[in-house]
């Protein structure tokens, strides 16, 4: 991997006898997401190439040349995000070699601030997509015979009902799905909101309707497994060898026995007939989409998914992967579900972050009243934790702290 090679090269700055052990490389890599490691390696390589062309040292970085590099590199950018990623990558590799982050120097900071202001743009929320829109788009794709877009529509249904982010499903394995009689829980052990590392989850409530997310996910997986079983024995053997190799490279965490045993019987039986290991099989892969996959672990990337998502909805300008999460939140609020429950199911830390996902089609007056009550309850809980003695005094008087303060 490019990131690992960069790590080994930069760790050599500690001395000739500082050969990094596999455990050290593993732990340094485990602290970052795969997408972050790819970005860091790519941007840092460009910084090294720039330094070679100027015949200057990449580490420690000279603030003046670093500022020039950041400024010139931003000429072809359309947003401020690449500059932040370049700065983070350079800071990271300086940190592991024992140097202070050079982008924290006042001079590069002034340049980064100027780039951010020049390329900054207001954040435009994605347009929410409702379940009825997804069903209509799926029916149109099915009528045209576009099986790939039907797969995208089924995946959109799952993401909309469970309020999942793209990151939540990008690395989801079948062993992360806990199937129950009333719901499917999608465990997401590497969620940015999972500060306690207990595993966040999205929930798909059981429904007998074939248009529900529960049934769509079931049929999506069953079609993929059945399609794999129809391959020739030689093709299955080649793909399984590729799967085992990828699993050893990616160091997958072993799925729990309860999660694997909870998979529906028809999926497990279909997989057993062709010796397909379900627990570590990624949900977003070509094996579940195209007719003749070349690899079980060909990544269904964000760019590919977004392109087919735009195709599915007629290239509407403000459609993105967050459209399903925002649409699911808006529909739950419109249906009268308690906002605090919607916030819990959507895994938002604060009500302020949650409010940004409510679309304009919701009943604003009812939402405002409910969110006001939720904020008062949240503030009351924080003050109670901060002053337990005062809470006990109010409890003896028979009135909760929030009511006592209002009086």
N, C-alpha and C positions, 0 to 999 in steps of 0.2 A: 504494500500500500504506500501511496505517496506520502501520507502523513507520518507513517512509521519511519520511513527513510529520512524524512526531515528531522524527526525526533532524534534518531540515532546520530545523525550528522551534527546537530547542534549540541547534543549532550557531550560530544567530544571536546567542547570548550573547557570542561572541568579538568582535563588532563589526559595524558596518553594511557593511564591505567584506569580510566573511568568508563570501561565498557559497560553499557547499560544491560541489566539483566532482563529476561523476558517478563518477570514480575513487575519491574519498574515500568516498562513500556505498557504493560497491560493496565496498570493503575492510572498512568497518565492518560491513556486513551479512554478509560472508563469514565473519566470525569466530563467527557464531552460527547455530544450526540454525533452520529455518523455524518450528518449533513454539515455540522460545525467543523469537524476534522477535515472534511474535503475542502471547505472554504478556506480554512487556515492554511492548509498545505498549498493550495493554488495561489492565494494572495502572497504568501511568504516567498514562494518561488519567484514571483515577479519582482519582489523587492530584491532578492538575491541577484537576479539577472540585471536589474538596474545598477546595483552596486558593482558588478563585474564590468559592466560597460563604462562606468565612471572611474573604475579602479580605486574604489574606496571600500572600507570594511563594512560588512553588513551588521556585525555585532562587535562592539557596541555601536549603535547608530549615531551618526552626527546629526544634531537637531536641524541644522541648516539644510543638508542634503535630504533629510527625511521630509522636511516641509516641501521642498521642491518636488520630490517624488509624489507625495500625496496630491499636490496641486496639479501636476501634469497628468497623473493617472485619472483625475476626475474630469478631464476635458471631454471624454466620450461618455460620461455617465449621465443618466437621465433622472437619477434620484440620489439622495444622500446616503443610502444604505451601503453601497460598495465602499465608500470612504471609511465608514465606521468599521466595516469588516476588515479592511486593510490595516487600520490602526490596531484593532483587537488582535489580529494575527501577529503583527510585529511585536506588540506588547507581550503576547503569550510566549513566543520563542525567546524573547529577552529574559522573561521571568524564569524559565526553566534552566537558563544558563547562568543565573545569579546576578543579572543586571536589572537595574530599575527600568520600568516601562518608559521607553523614550517618547512615546506620544503624549505623556503627561508633562513633558517640558513645556514651558509657556509659549515658545515660538511655534512648535507644531500645533499646540492647542488653538492659537489664534487662527492658523490656516484652516484647521478642521472646523472651527466656528464659522469662518467665512464661507467654506464650501457648504456647510449645513444650511446656512441662510440663503445662499445662492440657489441651491437645488431643492430646498425645502418646499413642500407642497401640502396643502390641507389634506387630512385623512378623510376620504370619502367612504362611508360604510357601504358594504356590498348590498346589492338589492336582495331582499329575502325571497326565497323560493318556497311556495306552498306545496303541500302534497298533491293537490289537484293539478298543479302545473306539471309536476313530475309524472303523474299518471298520464296526462294528455300527451306529453313528449314521448313517453315510453310507447304508448299506443301508436303514435305516428311512426316511430322508428321500427316497431314490429311490423307495421303494414308495409314499410319499405324494404323489409328483410335485412335490416342492419343489426345483426346480432351483437356487434360490439357496443353500439349505443344502447341496446337493451340492457347489457351488463352495466353500463355507466348509470342508467336510470335506476336499476335495482340498488346499486351502491349508493346513489343519492338518497333513495328512500331510507336506507339504513342510517346514513349520516344525519338526515333530517330528523328522524324520530328519536334517535339517541343523542342528538346535539353534539356530534363528534367533530373535532377539528381534523384537518388533513393530517397533522402529525400523529393524531390518535390512531388513525387507521393505516398510515404508511408502513409501520413496522408491526402491525397486528398479525399474530399467528393464530391458527385455528385452536391451538392449545390454550389461548388466552380467552376463549369464549366459554363461559359457564352457562350451560343450558338448563333451564328449569321449566316446570309445568306452567308457571305464570309469567316468566320473563327470561330474557337472555341478558346476562351481564357481560360487558366487554371490558376486561381488565386492561388497564393501561399503566404498566409499572414504571414508565419513564415519562410521566406527565409533569409539565412545568409547574402545575398547581399542587402537586403531591409533595408537599414539604415534609411530611412525616414518613414518606416512603412506604405507605401502607397499600398502595395500589388504588388508583382512581378507577371509576367505571362509568360507562354509559349503559343505559337500560333500554331494552326493547320489550315492551309489554306484549304478552301473548294475545293474538287475535286470530280467529279462524279465517278471516278475510284473506284471500290470496294477494291483495294489494298492500297488506301490512308489512312493516319492516321485518317483523319476526319471520313471516313466511317467505319474503323475498330473500332474506339471508340464507334461510334453509335451502331454497331451490338453487340459489347461486352457487353454494358450496357443493350441493349434490350434482349439479350439472358439470362442475369442474372435475370432481372425482370420477364420475361416470365416463366423462370424456377421456380421462387418463386411462381408465380400465380398457377402453376400446383400442388403445395403441398396441402395436406389436410387442412381443416379449423383448425383442432386441432394443426397441426404443425405450421401453419402460426401464430396462436395466441401465441404459446409458443415462437416463434422466435421474434415476435414483442414485447412481454414483456421483453425479453432479451435485445432487442435494446433500449427500453426506459430506462432500468436500466443502461446500459452502457453509454448512453448519459448523464444521471444525474451524473455518476461518473467522466466522462471525461470533463464535463463542456464545451460542444461544443458551439462555438459562433453561434448565429442564422444566417442562410444563408439569403442573401438579397432576397427580393421578385422578383426583376428583374431577378436574376440568376435562381431561381426556375421556373419562368414562361417561361424562354427561352429554357428550355429542350424541345426536339422534342415531337410532339403531340403523336406519337405512344408509346413513353416511358411513358409519363404522363398518357395516357389512360390505358396502361397495369398495371401501379402502382395503379391507382385509383380503378381498379376492385378488387384488393386484399388488399386495404388500406395500401399500403407500403409507408412510408414517405421517399421520395427521398433525401431531402435536406441534411440530416445528415448521409446518408448511405455512408460508405467508399468504394472507388473504389477497393482497394486491399483487398478483403476478400473472404473467401471460398464460400460465397453466389453466387458469380459470376463465380466460377470455377468448383467446384465438383458438382455431381448430387444430393447428399443428404447432405446439410450442417447441421452441428450440432449447429452452432451458427452464427448469422449474422455478429458478430464482431470478429470472430477468425482472429487474425492478420496474414496476409501474410508476414512473416518475411523476412529479408534480406537473411538469410541463405537458406531458402526454395527457394526463388526466384533465387538466384545464382546457386543453385544445378540444378534446372530445366532449367536455362539458359545454363549451361554447357551441359546438356543432349541434348538440342535443337541443339547446334552447335558442337556436337560430342566431348565434353570434350577437346576443344582446350585450351592450357595452359594459355594463356594471355587474356582470355575473362572475363569481369566483367561488373558491372552495368554502369560504365562510358564508356563502349564501344559504346553504342548507342549515348550518348551525343557527343563523339568524332567523331563518324561516321557521325552524322548529320551535325556537323560543317565542316568536311572535304568535304562532298558532296556540301554544300552550297557554299563554297569557290571555288571548282572545277567548279561549274555551273556559276561562274562569278558574284555572288552576292557581293555587296560592303562590305568589311570587317567590317566597322563600323556598318553597319546594322546587320551583323551576330553577332557582339559583343553585340549589343543592345538586339537582340532577345534571345541570350544566357545568358543575365543578368550578364556579367562579369564587374567588376568595372574598370579594367585596361586592356590595350592592351597586357601587358606582360603576364597576366594570360590567356588571350584569345589565345595567340600564341601557348601555350602548348597543345591545343586541336586540332591542325591542323595535320592531319595524313600525312604520307610520300607519299600518292597517289596524293596529291594536286600539282598543278603547282607551284613549289617553287619560281621560278623567278617572276611570276606575283604576288604571295602572298607577297614576300619580297618588291616589289615595292609599292604595295598597303598599306602594313603595315607601310612602311617608311613614306608615305604621311599621314597616319592616326596619326602617332606619332608626326610628325611636326605640324599637326593641333591641336593636344592635347596640345603640349607644347606652341603653340601660344595662345591658349585659356587661359592657366594658367597665362602666362605673362601679358595678357591683363587685367585679373582680378586683378593682383597684382599692376599694374600701369595704372589706368584709365586715368590719365592726359596725359601720353605718347601716349595712344591709341587715344585720341582726337586729339593730335598734328599730328599724322600720318594720321588720317582721313581727317584733313584739307588739307594736302598735296596731298590727292587723292591716297595714297598707303597704303595697310594693313601693320601692324607692322612687320609680318614675312618677307614680301618682302623688306621693308625698311631696316631691319637688314642685309639681304643678300647683298644688295647693299653697 
